[in-house]
Amino acid sequence: MDTTSESSSEYIDKYGSEEHETLAASLQLFDAEQLITSDEQLRARIEEEVVRLLTEQPERLMHVLYRIDVSEQAVDAVMKNTPIGGIAARLTILLIERMRQKVQTRRQYRNSRNISDS
């Protein structure tokens, strides 16, 4: 998804800071107060940490992937079928996709509860 043409405020309006805060808190990778205003910034920051964990603490990375509920089959496929230099990028995409699914589910649940409470 290309957000280079969007301003910071347009990006926050479209995706909301909730998504980034949820990612930051769940991954415990960086301060949730840090303002990240694009998918590219988010991806780059997470990928940095994934690279670090892959090289220094692979067991912790697997724990993070499990805790966030990234599909074990998808992780296995990345590890088996991706060239070594691309593993961190692919795992980063899986992490972001899963967290977005969680945020969307929460929003849908919250919206459906608000409608039924009315």
C-alpha positions, 0 to 999 in steps of 0.5 A: 500500500503506497501512502507517499502521496498522503499527508500525515493527517490524511494517513492518521484519519484513514488508518487511525493511530489506534492501529499503530498504537496497537502494533507498538504495544503488542510488539513491545518494540518501541514507545507507543507515543512515537508518532508513525505517520506512514505504513513505510515508517511502521514497516521499516521500524518493525523490520529493524527489530525483526532483523535484530531478533532473527540474529540475536534472539530467534526464540524471542521472535518466534514467541512474539509471532506466536503471541500475536497469533501469526499463522504458524503455517505462514511463518513456516512457509516464509522460513522454508521458501524465502531467500535468507535476505528476505525473511525479515521483510516477509515476517514483518509483512505477516506481523503487520497484516495480523495486527491489522486484522486484529484492529479491524476485528476490534473496530467491527466488534465495538461498532456492532456493540454500539449499534446493539446498545442503542 
